[in-house]
Amino acid sequence: MTTEVMEEAVRVQFTDERPVVSARDLHQALEIGTLFRQWFPRMCEYGFCEGTDYDKVYQKCDGSRTGQMEVDYLISTDMAKHICMIQRTKKGMMYRQYFLELEKAWNTPEKVMARALQIANRQIKDLQTRCFLLTTEAKRQERLLAEIKPKADYLDRILHSKALVLTTQIAKDYGMSTVRFNHLLADLGIQYKVREQWVLYAQYQDQGYTASKCFEVPQADGSLLVKYQTEWTQKGRRFLYLFLKEKGILPVLEQQLYDAAKAR
């Protein structure tokens, strides 16, 4: 029996770690009379271990038109040599010698170097892929930072500014009119109206959230009418931001960022 015939009968599959062959191919090539499903477990009783000497696989049955699968095992050439020797037949010895020659060729310096180069090339490709993924992630993070920067700037202004702000200014951040915003705060139990001035309910008073400013309004008869209005401190503005956020009410800028992120 020529080497070409044996190669055709028992197809060798070369992996990065070792050459392996189909246990079914070997069973047929050795002309074993016992059924494969009975024969292979008996071979394993000689001390072969799954994951080390062989791996269980599934393949399409020869000639199957329905796609029916059958169990096979990819065995190392070292295991194949032992199985051939166990058979104590002429074909067993021929295939054992074939596998010995195969292993000798597999372990030549040229083959070892070729495998080392393949592994090195694969590692380079893996590193290139990882670098690409890291670069992509870095760009994504940059875009995210660019998106949330206006939000951070908004909070930064609230935390660091010492100036008082009108309700009108805060309402504008939320895309509302002053009237609507005041009524929203009233509905949420934050403030109520006394005469023409909005004041905080008792639980929010004395927290440094607001300041009452008075101003004079000239009258037709030349007299001055003193009026009072509530202005918000930056602490109060931050309180409103956190309070409204819990209710799902965000400044227009943040709502736009949220909608954009949700759309992705």
Sequence and secondary structure as in RCSB ss.txt:
>XXXX:A:sequence
MTTEVMEEAVRVQFTDERPVVSARDLHQALEIGTLFRQWFPRMCEYGFCEGTDYDKVYQKCDGSRTGQMEVDYLI
STDMAKHICMIQRTKKGMMYRQYFLELEKAWNTPEKVMARALQIANRQIKDLQTRCFLLTTEAKRQERLLAEIKP
KADYLDRILHSKALVLTTQIAKDYGMSTVRFNHLLADLGIQYKVREQWVLYAQYQDQGYTASKCFEVPQADGSLL
VKYQTEWTQKGRRFLYLFLKEKGILPVLEQQLYDAAKAR
>XXXX:A:secstr
  HHHHHHHS EEE SS EEEEHHHHHHHTT  S HHHHHHHHHTTT  BTTTEEEEEEE TT SS  EEEEEEE
EHHHHHHHHHHHTSHHHHHHHHHHHHHHHHHTSHHHHHHHHHHHHHHHHHHHHHHHHHHHHHHHHHHHHHHHHHH
HHHHHHHHHH    EEHHHHHHHTT  HHHHHHHHHHTTSEEEETTEEEE GGGTTSS EEEEEEEEE TTS EE
EEEEEEE HHHHHHHHHHHHHTT   HHHHHHHHHHHH 
